[in-house]
């Protein structure tokens, strides 16, 4: 009886969270459709207006991906043509070679679209996008370069030669998918190479990771270990830790190599046991931020971590249920009025209080479309677990 009561309580907050998400995103869809354009909402400007991005922006795939997840969760067939339209508006990004986040752009949109619609033409686009990503692979270093360092951007001003950010682990999923779709193992081998070198160079003994590793592309050696969006080079930037947990969980799923899962677990336990981790599971933007306990939280890091933890809970790990419990704690907190926006507010984004980059004074205490995306993915994964479906 107690177990049944607990499940009923869980279902209530999940149902409420989904109902709210659908209502909020539906308002944004109404705005987009009224504009007559396929525009991608990303965040709010300092003036409180919604910022919309072009297909080449690294965040362009998250809103289409959110609509796919909403379609999957609600079975609302009116969302299917919209998800397809918003996804297909990104096609030109398949040839993008000047940054590494084509995986985010294409896999979150076309990847979910292929899975849920079965449109075979999406396969060719995903494979071409994977080829574009592979143009950034440096054989001697064994990694995929993240940012370009030419021109007048802030990246060029840092003096880097071949920067790799921990975020890049997330883009490897596109390469794994491309091998499945094409039969070409080149994509798989590049993904594993990047994962292995990152595993060797980007982590500290305590399980936390650096944000940026700068390599010398000519000889493959590490030049620097730094941060770009964290508080300090030696600090634990929270979203970076979340990317690592998620990225290596995904690599374990795709390869079966336990060293990847071990790293995901080690990084998660670093975060969980950190003396600065708040009791509600929503981390500060950086776990070493000097203004703690008055530092800003980062909801995007929390939602990414929750989604990864639901997946981890399905694997053969010690106390597997504890990972689902921790994910539930995060998600129930995010679903509360403290972090979920009132209907029609917050630029029609679901979640409040994310942090893009404090060092760049960008997207500080603002909604972010990728926080919403991983929140919906986490709801989807929890739903699948309860229904006994294969994960993720």
C-alpha positions in Angstrom: 0.0 0.0 0.0 2.9 2.4 0.9 4.6 1.7 -2.5 1.4 2.3 -4.4 0.9 5.6 -2.5 4.4 6.7 -3.3 4.0 5.9 -7.0 0.7 7.8 -7.0 2.5 10.8 -5.5 5.3 10.6 -8.0 2.8 10.4 -10.9 1.0 13.5 -9.6 4.1 15.7 -9.8 5.1 14.2 -13.2 1.7 14.8 -14.6 1.6 18.3 -13.3 5.1 19.0 -14.7 4.1 17.7 -18.1 0.8 19.5 -18.2 2.6 22.8 -17.4 5.4 22.1 -20.0 2.8 21.5 -22.7 0.8 24.6 -21.9 4.0 26.8 -21.8 5.5 25.4 -25.0 2.1 25.6 -26.8 2.1 29.4 -26.1 5.6 29.7 -27.7 4.4 27.6 -30.7 1.5 30.0 -31.1 4.0 32.9 -31.2 6.2 31.2 -33.7 3.3 30.2 -36.0 1.9 33.7 -35.9 5.3 35.0 -37.0 5.2 32.9 -40.1 8.9 31.9 -39.5 10.6 28.8 -38.2 12.5 30.6 -35.4 14.2 29.0 -32.4 13.7 30.5 -29.0 16.9 30.4 -26.9 16.7 32.7 -23.9 15.7 36.2 -22.7 17.7 39.3 -23.5 18.6 41.7 -20.6 15.6 43.7 -21.8 13.3 40.7 -21.2 12.6 39.9 -24.9 12.9 36.4 -26.3 16.1 35.9 -28.3 15.7 33.7 -31.4 18.6 32.1 -33.1 19.6 31.0 -36.6 20.2 27.3 -37.6 24.0 27.7 -37.2 23.7 28.6 -33.5 24.7 25.7 -31.3 21.4 25.9 -29.4 19.1 25.8 -32.5 18.3 22.1 -32.1 16.9 22.2 -28.6 13.5 23.7 -29.3 12.6 21.3 -32.1 13.9 18.6 -29.8 11.6 19.8 -27.0 8.6 19.7 -29.4 9.6 16.1 -30.3 9.7 15.1 -26.7 6.4 16.8 -26.0 4.9 14.9 -28.9 6.3 11.7 -27.5 5.1 12.3 -24.0 1.6 13.6 -24.7 0.8 11.7 -27.9 -0.7 14.9 -29.2 -0.6 14.4 -33.0 -0.9 18.1 -33.7 2.7 18.5 -32.5 4.1 16.0 -35.1 4.0 18.3 -38.2 5.3 21.2 -36.1 8.3 19.2 -34.8 9.0 18.1 -38.4 8.8 21.7 -39.7 11.0 23.1 -37.0 13.5 20.3 -37.5 13.7 20.6 -41.2 14.3 24.3 -41.0 17.8 23.4 -39.6 18.9 21.3 -42.6 21.5 23.8 -43.8 23.4 23.3 -40.6 24.4 19.8 -41.8 27.4 21.2 -43.6 28.6 23.4 -40.7 32.3 22.9 -40.0 33.3 26.1 -38.1 32.3 24.8 -34.7 31.8 21.5 -32.9 28.2 21.7 -31.8 26.6 20.3 -34.9 25.9 17.3 -32.8 23.6 19.3 -30.5 22.0 21.0 -33.5 21.3 17.8 -35.6 21.0 15.0 -33.1 18.6 16.7 -30.8 16.3 17.6 -33.7 16.8 15.1 -36.6 17.9 12.4 -34.2 14.7 12.5 -32.3 12.8 13.1 -35.5 14.2 9.9 -37.0 13.4 7.9 -33.9 9.8 9.2 -33.6 8.7 9.7 -37.3 10.8 7.2 -39.1 11.5 9.7 -41.9 14.3 7.9 -43.8 15.5 11.1 -45.4 16.7 12.2 -42.0 19.4 9.5 -42.1 21.3 11.1 -44.9 21.3 14.5 -43.1 22.6 13.0 -39.9 25.4 11.2 -41.7 26.4 14.3 -43.6 26.4 16.3 -40.3 28.6 13.7 -38.8 31.1 14.0 -41.7 31.1 17.8 -41.1 31.9 17.3 -37.4 34.7 14.9 -38.3 36.5 17.7 -40.3 37.5 19.1 -36.9 39.3 15.9 -35.8 43.0 16.2 -35.1 44.7 12.9 -35.4 47.8 13.6 -33.4 45.9 14.9 -30.4 43.1 12.4 -31.0 40.4 14.9 -30.4 37.7 17.0 -32.1 38.5 20.7 -31.8 35.8 22.7 -30.1 36.2 26.4 -31.0 38.0 28.1 -33.8 40.7 30.5 -32.6 41.0 32.7 -35.7 39.4 36.1 -36.2 38.4 38.6 -33.5 36.3 36.6 -31.2 37.1 36.1 -27.5 38.3 32.6 -28.2 41.1 33.9 -30.4 42.1 36.4 -27.7 42.8 33.6 -25.2 45.9 32.4 -27.1 44.6 28.9 -27.6 45.7 26.7 -30.5 43.2 23.8 -30.3 40.8 24.2 -27.4 38.6 21.2 -26.4 35.7 21.9 -24.0 34.0 19.2 -21.9 30.8 20.1 -23.6 32.1 18.4 -26.7 31.4 15.0 -25.2 27.8 15.6 -26.0 28.4 15.8 -29.7 29.9 12.3 -29.9 26.4 10.8 -29.9 25.9 12.0 -33.4 29.0 10.1 -34.5 27.8 6.9 -32.8 24.5 7.3 -34.5 26.1 7.9 -37.9 28.0 4.6 -37.7 24.7 2.8 -37.1 23.0 4.6 -40.0 25.9 4.3 -42.5 27.8 1.2 -41.4 31.0 3.4 -41.5 33.0 2.7 -38.4 35.1 5.8 -38.9 32.6 7.9 -37.0 32.7 5.4 -34.1 36.5 5.4 -34.0 36.7 9.2 -33.9 34.2 9.3 -31.1 36.1 6.7 -29.0 39.4 8.5 -29.7 38.0 11.8 -28.4 36.3 10.2 -25.4 39.6 8.4 -24.4 41.8 11.4 -24.7 39.3 13.6 -22.8 39.2 10.9 -20.1 42.9 11.0 -19.8 43.5 14.8 -19.9 40.3 16.6 -18.7 39.7 15.1 -15.3 41.2 15.7 -11.8 41.8 13.0 -9.2 38.6 13.9 -7.3 36.5 13.2 -10.4 35.8 16.8 -11.4 36.7 18.1 -14.8 38.4 21.1 -16.3 36.3 23.1 -18.7 39.0 23.7 -21.4 42.0 21.7 -22.5 44.2 23.4 -25.1 46.2 21.1 -27.3 49.0 21.6 -29.7 47.6 20.2 -32.9 51.1 19.7 -34.4 52.3 17.3 -31.7 49.1 16.5 -29.8 50.5 17.6 -26.4 48.5 19.5 -23.8 49.3 23.2 -23.6 46.9 24.4 -20.9 44.1 23.4 -18.6 41.7 26.4 -18.1 38.2 27.5 -17.9 36.1 29.8 -20.1 32.7 29.8 -18.3 33.6 28.7 -14.8 34.9 30.8 -11.8 38.5 29.7 -12.1 40.7 27.2 -14.0 40.8 25.0 -10.9 37.1 25.3 -10.0 34.2 22.9 -10.7 32.0 24.7 -13.2 28.7 22.9 -12.7 27.4 22.5 -16.2 30.7 21.2 -17.2 30.4 18.5 -14.6 26.9 17.7 -15.9 28.1 17.4 -19.5 30.8 15.0 -18.3 28.3 12.8 -16.4 25.9 12.7 -19.3 28.5 12.4 -22.0 30.3 9.4 -20.4 27.0 7.7 -19.6 26.2 8.0 -23.3 29.6 6.6 -24.3 29.1 3.6 -22.0 25.7 3.0 -23.7 27.2 3.1 -27.1 30.4 1.1 -26.5 29.8 -1.0 -23.4 33.2 0.1 -22.1 32.8 0.3 -18.3 35.6 2.9 -17.8 33.2 5.5 -19.3 30.4 4.6 -16.8 33.0 4.6 -14.0 33.9 8.2 -14.9 30.3 9.3 -15.1 29.7 7.8 -11.6 32.9 9.4 -10.2 32.0 12.8 -11.4 28.4 12.5 -10.2 29.5 11.5 -6.7 32.0 14.4 -6.7 29.0 16.7 -7.2 26.6 14.8 -4.9 29.1 14.8 -2.0 30.4 18.3 -2.6 30.1 20.3 0.6 28.5 23.2 -1.4 25.8 21.0 -3.1 22.5 22.4 -1.9 20.1 20.0 -0.3 17.6 20.3 -3.2 20.1 19.1 -5.7 20.2 22.2 -7.9 23.9 23.2 -8.0 25.4 26.6 -7.9 26.7 27.8 -11.2 30.2 26.9 -10.0 30.7 24.8 -7.0 33.6 27.0 -6.0 31.9 30.4 -6.6 33.1 32.8 -3.8 29.6 34.1 -3.2 28.2 30.8 -2.0 25.7 30.4 -0.4 24.4 33.5 -2.2 25.6 32.4 -5.6 23.2 31.8 -8.5 22.0 28.3 -9.2 22.2 26.7 -12.6 19.0 24.9 -13.5 20.5 23.8 -16.9 23.2 21.8 -15.0 20.5 20.2 -12.8 18.3 19.1 -15.7 21.2 17.6 -17.7 22.4 15.7 -14.6 18.9 14.4 -13.9 18.4 13.0 -17.4 21.8 11.2 -17.1 20.9 9.8 -13.7 17.7 8.2 -14.9 19.7 6.4 -17.6 22.4 5.3 -15.1 19.7 3.9 -12.8 18.8 1.4 -15.5 22.4 -0.1 -15.6 23.9 -2.7 -13.4 25.4 -0.4 -10.8 25.6 -0.6 -7.1 22.5 0.9 -5.4 21.0 1.6 -8.9 17.8 2.9 -7.3 19.7 5.7 -5.6 20.4 7.4 -8.9 16.7 7.4 -9.8 15.9 8.8 -6.3 18.4 11.6 -6.7 17.1 12.4 -10.2 13.6 12.4 -8.8 14.7 14.9 -6.1 16.1 17.2 -8.7 13.1 16.9 -11.0 10.6 17.5 -8.2 12.5 20.6 -7.2 12.6 21.8 -10.8 8.9 21.2 -11.1 8.2 23.4 -8.1 7.2 27.1 -8.3 10.7 28.0 -7.3 12.1 27.0 -10.7 9.0 26.4 -13.0 7.7 29.6 -14.5 4.1 30.7 -14.2 2.1 30.1 -17.4 2.8 32.8 -20.0 5.7 34.3 -18.1 9.5 33.8 -18.4 9.4 34.3 -22.2 7.3 31.1 -22.3 10.3 29.0 -21.3 9.5 26.2 -18.8 12.3 26.7 -16.3 13.7 29.8 -14.6 17.2 30.4 -13.1 19.8 29.0 -15.5 23.3 30.5 -16.0 24.9 30.7 -19.4 28.3 32.4 -18.7 28.9 34.7 -15.8 32.5 35.5 -16.9 31.0 36.8 -20.2 28.0 38.4 -18.4 25.8 36.4 -20.7 22.5 34.7 -19.9 22.9 35.3 -16.2 19.9 34.0 -14.1 17.9 33.5 -17.3 15.8 30.7 -19.0 17.7 28.6 -21.4 16.2 26.3 -24.1 18.6 23.5 -23.3 17.5 23.5 -19.7 14.0 22.9 -20.9 15.1 20.2 -23.4 16.9 18.1 -20.9 14.1 18.6 -18.4 11.7 17.1 -20.9 14.1 14.4 -21.8 14.4 13.5 -18.1 10.5 13.3 -17.9 10.5 11.1 -20.9 13.2 8.8 -19.4 11.4 8.5 -16.1 8.2 7.7 -18.0 9.9 5.0 -20.0 11.4 3.4 -16.8 8.0 3.3 -15.2 6.6 1.6 -18.3 9.4 -0.9 -18.5 10.7 0.5 -21.8 14.3 0.1 -22.9 16.5 3.0 -22.1 17.2 5.7 -23.0 
